[in-house]
Amino acid sequence: MDWKLIATTFVSVFVAELGDKTQLATLSFASSASSKLSVFIGSAAALVATSAVAVLVGEALGRVVAPLVLQRLAGVAFVAIGAWVLVSTFRA
């Protein structure tokens, strides 16, 4: 078990999800739901399911595309999304 990788992944996903639309949707459900536990279980199950898909797709892509290329593509995508968000906020 690679505890450093677990910690790095946890912190990265945790920070990325703070204030994310998923968290805001969960907050909205929890504010009006009679069972907060049901909202937590549904939200947690969805995050686990999407993470499982990401791991499986990542593993498959890792067999075909070099990890360094995937990291660079992800970095470019994040920068492009960030730039798009900044530009769109100034246009509004």
VMD Tcl script that draws the C-alpha trace (Angstrom):
set ca {
  {0.00 0.00 0.00}
  {1.45 3.33 -1.11}
  {0.44 5.71 1.71}
  {2.13 8.70 0.10}
  {0.10 8.18 -3.09}
  {-3.08 7.73 -1.04}
  {-2.43 10.99 0.84}
  {-1.55 12.91 -2.32}
  {-4.66 11.66 -4.11}
  {-6.87 12.42 -1.10}
  {-5.60 15.98 -0.71}
  {-5.81 16.67 -4.46}
  {-9.38 15.39 -4.80}
  {-10.49 16.98 -1.52}
  {-9.22 20.42 -2.53}
  {-10.60 20.07 -6.06}
  {-14.05 19.17 -4.74}
  {-14.33 22.07 -2.27}
  {-16.89 24.49 -3.66}
  {-17.36 22.26 -6.69}
  {-20.81 21.95 -8.23}
  {-21.04 18.44 -6.78}
  {-20.52 19.75 -3.27}
  {-23.02 22.54 -3.85}
  {-25.61 20.05 -5.13}
  {-25.05 17.87 -2.06}
  {-25.37 20.93 0.17}
  {-28.66 21.77 -1.51}
  {-30.05 18.26 -1.04}
  {-28.93 18.18 2.59}
  {-30.55 21.53 3.36}
  {-34.02 20.23 2.51}
  {-33.76 16.47 3.10}
  {-35.24 14.77 6.12}
  {-32.45 12.16 6.10}
  {-28.98 13.66 6.02}
  {-27.51 10.15 6.14}
  {-29.30 9.27 2.88}
  {-27.84 12.35 1.20}
  {-24.37 11.46 2.50}
  {-24.63 7.83 1.32}
  {-25.91 8.85 -2.12}
  {-23.23 11.51 -2.54}
  {-20.44 9.25 -1.29}
  {-21.56 6.38 -3.54}
  {-21.59 8.70 -6.56}
  {-18.06 9.94 -5.80}
  {-16.84 6.35 -5.37}
  {-18.47 5.33 -8.67}
  {-16.99 8.24 -10.63}
  {-13.60 7.59 -9.06}
  {-13.81 3.93 -10.08}
  {-14.54 4.96 -13.67}
  {-11.58 7.38 -13.58}
  {-9.24 4.68 -12.26}
  {-10.34 2.15 -14.87}
  {-10.08 4.64 -17.74}
  {-6.77 5.91 -16.40}
  {-5.40 2.38 -16.24}
  {-6.52 1.67 -19.81}
  {-5.08 4.95 -21.11}
  {-1.87 4.30 -19.20}
  {-1.34 1.16 -21.28}
  {-1.59 3.11 -24.53}
  {-0.34 6.60 -23.69}
  {2.77 7.40 -21.63}
  {1.94 8.73 -18.12}
  {4.01 11.86 -18.74}
  {1.92 12.65 -21.83}
  {-1.29 12.16 -19.81}
  {0.02 14.46 -17.06}
  {0.92 17.14 -19.58}
  {-2.44 16.86 -21.36}
  {-4.26 17.14 -18.02}
  {-2.16 20.17 -17.11}
  {-2.91 21.87 -20.42}
  {-6.61 21.07 -20.01}
  {-6.70 22.59 -16.50}
  {-4.91 25.74 -17.68}
  {-7.24 26.04 -20.68}
  {-10.34 25.64 -18.49}
  {-8.98 28.20 -16.03}
  {-8.27 30.67 -18.83}
  {-11.73 30.11 -20.31}
  {-13.37 30.75 -16.91}
  {-11.34 33.94 -16.42}
  {-12.10 35.25 -19.90}
  {-15.81 34.42 -19.60}
  {-16.09 36.29 -16.27}
  {-14.70 39.46 -17.82}
  {-17.08 39.24 -20.78}
  {-20.19 39.02 -18.60}
}
mol new
graphics top color blue
foreach p $ca { graphics top sphere $p radius 0.5 }
foreach p [lrange $ca 0 end-1] q [lrange $ca 1 end] { graphics top cylinder $p $q radius 0.2 }
display resetview
